[in-house]
Amino acid sequence: MKKILQDLSFEELENLIESSGEKKFRARQVYTALMQGKKISGMNVPLELRQKLLQEYEDEPVRIIKTLTSSDGTEKYLFALADGNIIEGVLMKHDYGFSQCVSTQVGCRMGCKFCASTLGGLVRNLTSGEILSQVLAVNALHSDKRGKAVTKVVLMGSGEPLDNYGNTVKFLKNVSAPDGINISPRSISLSTCGIVPKIYELADEGLDVNLTVSLHQTTDEGRARTMPIAKKYTILEILKACDYYFKKTGRRYIFEYTLIAGENCGSEHAEQLVRLLKGRCCHINLIRLNEVEERRLKSAGDRRAYEFCARLEKGGLSATVRRRLGTDIGGACGQLRASYIKGEE
């Protein structure tokens, strides 16, 4: 597999172009074309430069091979990578703009039982340019409609972002670069299952993205039943790391809490959650489980979700039930990729 040109910042690309004997202004031409989602072979630069770049770099590191459109307007994509691996992403359409959920790994090794991304384990990490290219491909797809379509990015697709820390951080820097597509860090959310040391590292990066942590339970024992990571890091350790993140960035953190029937959505769980989180600068995002065929977990249902939310609000917590999008096209992480791979097999 060749290198990924989209891995480079503008400064790195400028150095590459100059070191290859090209005039400095060519770097801006190449970078602008990349940010428009163009292939190297389709750039409006001299043929000799294109040929030089194609000797070392992938022409199209990420391409959309399948699009599913939900009745609510949500679009789900299968992306093919240059090495033949498959990842997926989702574009959610809101009144304020488009929000794209991107993948950071091919598969995932975290083993969360409610997530389809982990079914085949981890295949490999994505480079920063492969993560960025997902956004560039979707922007290009919608460019005839609204220019830069994607206004918010969520790192909540396949993979654990903090398990691919270096590439994730470089992606965050490149996607928010003023001379690139310039998506503000405050419009970027990073979702993690709770790799505590990396939360501290991220806090010190100065990126100020929105931190979202998958909690899904009120005790370490209960959390470990569905999330193997809970055997390594306790809820108390996660809360301390989140407090540090808030102290360093000033950004309120968010806890995701997927409601699973018979597991974590009783009145006692709501009371425990209030005791655990009251007084902290956080928000609880309640999620109605997207059921995965290979997992036997069941959704708690709409009524239970709103009752649970009301209990949290009564207890003084900030909480909402997440709007459901793309349920008719396999909206949960990893579902489309898993079904595609199964069909290929």
Salt bridges, closest charged atoms under 4 A:
GLU12 OE1 - LYS170 NZ 3.02
GLU22 OE2 - LYS52 NZ 3.24
GLU56 OE1 - LYS3 NZ 2.93
GLU60 OE1 - LYS39 NZ 3.88
GLU75 OE2 - LYS93 NZ 3.02
GLU75 OE1 - HIS142 NE2 3.02
ASP83 OD2 - ARG124 NE 2.75
GLU88 OE2 - LYS76 NZ 2.83
GLU130 OE2 - ARG124 NH2 2.92
ASP163 OD1 - ARG109 NH2 2.70
GLU201 OE2 - LYS198 NZ 3.15
ASP204 OD1 - LYS248 NZ 3.51
GLU205 OE1 - LYS173 NZ 3.91
ASP243 OD2 - ARG280 NH1 2.53
GLU256 OE2 - ARG322 NH2 2.93
GLU263 OE2 - ARG225 NE 2.80
GLU268 OE2 - HIS269 ND1 3.49
GLU294 OE2 - LYS342 NZ 3.13
ASP302 OD1 - ARG288 NH1 3.07
GLU307 OE2 - ARG303 NE 3.11
